Every structure is written in C-alpha cells, then in structure tokens.
Amino acid sequence: MATVVFTPNLSRHVECPTEIVDGATVRAVLDAVFAANPRLRGYVLDDQGALRKHMSVFVDGQQIADRAHLSDPVRPASEIYVMQALSGG
C-alpha cells in the first residue's frame, strides 16, 4: 500500500494526516484518501478534478506528469508527497 504524506503547511487549512492506501495511479490513491477526508479534496483538486495550480505531487521523488487526469502509476510501496507551493519574499 502506498504512503501519502501531506506537507505541514497544508494542515493549517484542513486536517491531513499521513495515510496508507491502495491504488495503482495517483488518482486512485488520492480518491481513497478523499473518501476518508472529503474536505481535503477541495484544497488539492479543482472543480474539474485536476490538480490545483498551487499544488505539487511527487511519487517516489519524481513530480507527476499528468496534472489533469492524475494517471501516473503508483507502486504498492510508493511514497507520495502532496505539497502546496509557497511564494513570497
């Protein structure tokens, strides 16, 4: 099962503990997380189900390529990091 980690800056807005879930794609894994925590979905995905512009997802250290459909593959032992992009001076 894949481990999904949300960076601490996102937890300021919504509770998002580390989750261990099944799924063969980023979409399947995130859907499993959102099933248990539906409020988190709106912070990560837009109304079309694509990754929000200010969010980044990494699977095993590599940024995902498919931000629209989240079809990037996930292995059973994958580590997935979901982070909010920050900017400022």
C-alpha positions as CSV (number, residue, x, y, z in Angstrom):
1,M,0.0,0.0,0.0
2,A,1.2,3.5,-0.9
3,T,2.0,6.1,1.8
4,V,0.5,9.5,1.2
5,V,2.2,12.4,3.1
6,F,0.8,16.0,3.1
7,T,3.2,18.8,4.0
8,P,2.6,20.7,7.2
9,N,1.7,24.0,5.5
10,L,-1.5,22.3,4.1
11,S,-2.5,21.1,7.6
12,R,-3.1,24.8,8.6
13,H,-6.2,24.7,6.4
14,V,-7.5,21.2,6.8
15,E,-6.6,18.1,8.8
16,C,-4.5,15.8,6.6
17,P,-2.6,13.1,8.4
18,T,-0.3,10.7,6.6
19,E,-2.4,7.9,5.0
20,I,-1.6,4.4,3.8
21,V,-3.9,3.4,1.0
22,D,-4.2,1.1,-2.1
23,G,-4.2,2.4,-5.6
24,A,-2.4,1.8,-9.0
25,T,-2.5,5.5,-10.0
26,V,-2.2,8.9,-8.3
27,R,-6.0,9.4,-9.0
28,A,-6.9,6.1,-7.3
29,V,-4.7,6.8,-4.3
30,L,-6.0,10.3,-3.8
31,D,-9.6,9.2,-4.2
32,A,-9.0,6.7,-1.4
33,V,-7.7,9.5,0.8
34,F,-10.5,11.8,-0.1
35,A,-13.1,9.1,0.6
36,A,-12.0,9.3,4.2
37,N,-11.4,13.0,4.2
38,P,-13.7,14.7,1.7
39,R,-12.9,18.3,2.8
40,L,-9.3,17.8,1.7
41,R,-10.3,17.2,-1.9
42,G,-11.2,20.9,-2.5
43,Y,-7.7,22.0,-1.3
44,V,-5.9,19.6,-3.6
45,L,-8.1,19.4,-6.7
46,D,-10.0,22.0,-8.7
47,D,-13.7,21.6,-9.7
48,Q,-12.7,19.6,-12.8
49,G,-10.8,17.1,-10.7
50,A,-7.4,18.3,-11.8
51,L,-4.5,19.2,-9.5
52,R,-4.8,22.8,-8.5
53,K,-2.1,25.1,-9.9
54,H,-0.6,25.8,-6.5
55,M,-0.3,22.1,-5.6
56,S,2.5,19.7,-6.4
57,V,2.5,15.9,-6.1
58,F,5.6,13.7,-6.1
59,V,5.7,9.9,-6.4
60,D,8.9,8.3,-5.2
61,G,10.7,11.6,-5.6
62,Q,9.5,12.4,-9.1
63,Q,7.0,15.2,-9.8
64,I,3.9,13.7,-11.6
65,A,3.5,14.5,-15.3
66,D,-0.3,14.2,-15.6
67,R,-1.8,17.0,-13.5
68,A,-5.2,16.8,-15.3
69,H,-6.1,13.0,-15.0
70,L,-3.5,12.0,-12.3
71,S,-2.8,8.8,-14.3
72,D,0.8,8.5,-13.1
73,P,1.5,4.9,-11.9
74,V,1.9,4.1,-8.2
75,R,3.7,1.0,-6.9
76,P,2.4,-0.7,-3.7
77,A,5.4,0.6,-1.8
78,S,5.4,4.2,-3.3
79,E,5.7,7.3,-1.2
80,I,3.5,10.1,-2.4
81,Y,4.1,13.7,-1.2
82,V,1.4,16.3,-1.7
83,M,2.5,19.9,-1.1
84,Q,1.3,23.4,-1.5
85,A,3.6,25.7,-3.5
86,L,4.6,28.7,-1.4
87,S,5.9,32.0,-2.6
88,G,6.8,35.3,-1.1
89,G,9.8,37.4,-0.1
